[in-house]
Amino acid sequence: TLNIDPDKIEEKITKNTKAILPVHIFGNACDMDKINEIAKKYELYVIEDACQAIGGLYKGKKLGSLSDAGCFSFFPTKNLGGMGDGGLIATNNENVARVVSALKNHGSGIEGRAALELLNPDFKDNNEIREGFEKYYNYLIGYNSRLDEMQAAVLDVKLQYIDEWNQKRRSIAAKYDEALEGEYKVQKPLADAEPVYHMYSLQNKNREEIIHKLSAAGIPTGVYYPVPMHLQKVFLDLGYKKGDLPVVEKICDEVFAIPAFPELTEEEQATIISLL
């Protein structure tokens, strides 16, 4: 599946662990039942990274709705993309919703005050906000993460087509699976999951040679992702070294994505398959 192995989660939990963050990589569902069961046992939050998985299913339920909070991206390259940056957090927890709503808007105003009251029960403000100037009162260190109305308008229209587009991706993926399995390692969904194939990714130890051949024929590819998180320089202070997470490192050395967008024609796909 290329996803987190739920059988290896418990051994990693320490007294400092606050949450489990499953990533539905390339739009393929993690084993959410097992993950939620472990989280409940250890009283942890679960935060789904569903940024590549909008419209995907796990046991008939939408990805991003199976946890304390689900995170989505509307970056233009995503299955549901805007004309610029954007995102969304979904939750059924009113307190989480209140805090996140405040954080997206500088942690200010009535929402910011309500969020701070949740996070700090000792906080008392005596309703000192001057009417008409609410946005100038800051209570949390927040962000400027409001979705522009233009982006919302674009997404509102495209949302009506997302199921159709995702189904086209599934059809394309099914043809790739049938033609390429055996020659390449192919990402597998769980039996009770329905992926959305944000990327159709293959694995092969001769990746660079294959990419070069496809490129020479005018076929684009992508490597998602060339450097695993634990080897990123920004995390040097965590002390990880090459070899610490061998499965992830092997995948990063072998994985590459081929075209699987909804508008891909049968002729184009046949050409790609023939070259591969």
WOQUI-V991896 format. One record per residue. N is the residue number from 1. RES is the residue in one letter. SS is DSSP state (2 for helix, 1 for strand, 0 for the rest). OMEGA is omega in whole degrees, -180 to 180 (NA if undefined). Layout:
n	res	ss	omega
N	RES	SS	OMEGA
N	RES	SS	OMEGA
This chain:
n	res	ss	omega
1	T	0	-173
2	L	0	-178
3	N	0	177
4	I	0	179
5	D	0	-176
6	P	2	180
7	D	2	-179
8	K	2	-177
9	I	0	-172
10	E	2	-178
11	E	2	-179
12	K	2	-176
13	I	0	177
14	T	0	179
15	K	0	-180
16	N	0	-176
17	T	0	-180
18	K	0	-173
19	A	1	169
20	I	1	-176
21	L	0	178
22	P	0	178
23	V	1	177
24	H	0	-168
25	I	2	-179
26	F	2	179
27	G	2	-178
28	N	0	-170
29	A	0	169
30	C	0	179
31	D	0	-170
32	M	2	178
33	D	2	-180
34	K	2	-179
35	I	2	179
36	N	2	178
37	E	2	178
38	I	2	-180
39	A	2	179
40	K	2	-179
41	K	2	-176
42	Y	2	179
43	E	0	179
44	L	0	171
45	Y	1	170
46	V	1	179
47	I	1	-179
48	E	1	167
49	D	1	180
50	A	0	-175
51	C	0	180
52	Q	0	-164
53	A	0	-177
54	I	0	-178
55	G	0	178
56	G	0	-175
57	L	1	170
58	Y	1	-177
59	K	0	176
60	G	0	-180
61	K	1	-177
62	K	1	174
63	L	0	-175
64	G	0	180
65	S	0	-171
66	L	0	-172
67	S	0	177
68	D	0	178
69	A	1	176
70	G	1	-176
71	C	1	-179
72	F	1	176
73	S	1	174
74	F	0	175
75	F	0	-173
76	P	0	-178
77	T	0	-178
78	K	0	-179
79	N	0	171
80	L	0	-174
81	G	0	175
82	G	0	177
83	M	0	180
84	G	0	-178
85	D	0	177
86	G	0	179
87	G	1	-176
88	L	1	172
89	I	1	179
90	A	1	179
91	T	0	172
92	N	0	-179
93	N	0	-175
94	E	2	-180
95	N	2	177
96	V	2	-180
97	A	2	-177
98	R	2	-179
99	V	2	-179
100	V	2	179
101	S	2	178
102	A	2	-177
103	L	2	-177
104	K	0	-172
105	N	1	175
106	H	0	-177
107	G	0	-172
108	S	1	173
109	G	2	-178
110	I	2	180
111	E	2	180
112	G	2	179
113	R	2	180
114	A	2	180
115	A	2	180
116	L	2	177
117	E	2	177
118	L	2	-175
119	L	2	-178
120	N	0	-177
121	P	0	-179
122	D	0	-178
123	F	0	176
124	K	0	-175
125	D	0	-179
126	N	0	176
127	N	0	-175
128	E	0	-178
129	I	0	179
130	R	0	-176
131	E	0	-179
132	G	0	-179
133	F	0	-172
134	E	2	-173
135	K	2	-178
136	Y	2	178
137	Y	0	-176
138	N	1	-176
139	Y	0	177
140	L	0	171
141	I	0	-174
142	G	0	-175
143	Y	0	170
144	N	1	-174
145	S	0	178
146	R	0	178
147	L	0	179
148	D	0	-180
149	E	2	178
150	M	2	178
151	Q	2	-180
152	A	2	-180
153	A	2	178
154	V	2	-178
155	L	2	-180
156	D	2	178
157	V	2	-176
158	K	2	-180
159	L	2	-179
160	Q	2	-176
161	Y	2	-170
162	I	2	180
163	D	2	178
164	E	2	180
165	W	2	179
166	N	2	179
167	Q	2	177
168	K	2	177
169	R	2	179
170	R	2	179
171	S	2	178
172	I	2	180
173	A	2	-180
174	A	2	178
175	K	2	176
176	Y	2	-180
177	D	2	-176
178	E	2	-174
179	A	2	-167
180	L	2	-177
181	E	1	-175
182	G	0	176
183	E	0	-177
184	Y	1	168
185	K	1	-177
186	V	1	179
187	Q	0	-177
188	K	0	172
189	P	0	171
190	L	0	-176
191	A	0	-176
192	D	0	180
193	A	1	179
194	E	1	-177
195	P	0	179
196	V	0	173
197	Y	0	170
198	H	0	169
199	M	0	168
200	Y	1	-172
201	S	1	176
202	L	1	173
203	Q	1	175
204	N	0	-177
205	K	0	177
206	N	0	-174
207	R	2	-173
208	E	2	178
209	E	2	-179
210	I	2	179
211	I	2	-180
212	H	2	-180
213	K	2	179
214	L	2	-180
215	S	2	180
216	A	2	179
217	A	0	178
218	G	0	-179
219	I	0	-178
220	P	0	174
221	T	1	176
222	G	1	177
223	V	0	-179
224	Y	0	17
225	Y	0	-174
226	P	0	-178
227	V	0	179
228	P	0	-174
229	M	2	-173
230	H	2	178
231	L	2	175
232	Q	0	-176
233	K	2	-179
234	V	2	-178
235	F	2	179
236	L	2	-175
237	D	2	179
238	L	2	172
239	G	0	178
240	Y	0	176
241	K	0	179
242	K	0	-177
243	G	0	-179
244	D	0	179
245	L	0	-170
246	P	2	-180
247	V	2	179
248	V	2	-177
249	E	2	178
250	K	2	179
251	I	2	-178
252	C	2	178
253	D	2	-172
254	E	2	-169
255	V	1	172
256	F	1	-177
257	A	1	177
258	I	1	-175
259	P	0	179
260	A	0	-178
261	F	0	-172
262	P	0	-176
263	E	0	179
264	L	0	-178
265	T	0	178
266	E	2	180
267	E	2	179
268	E	2	-179
269	Q	2	179
270	A	2	178
271	T	2	180
272	I	2	-179
273	I	2	-180
274	S	2	180
275	L	2	-180
276	L	0	NA
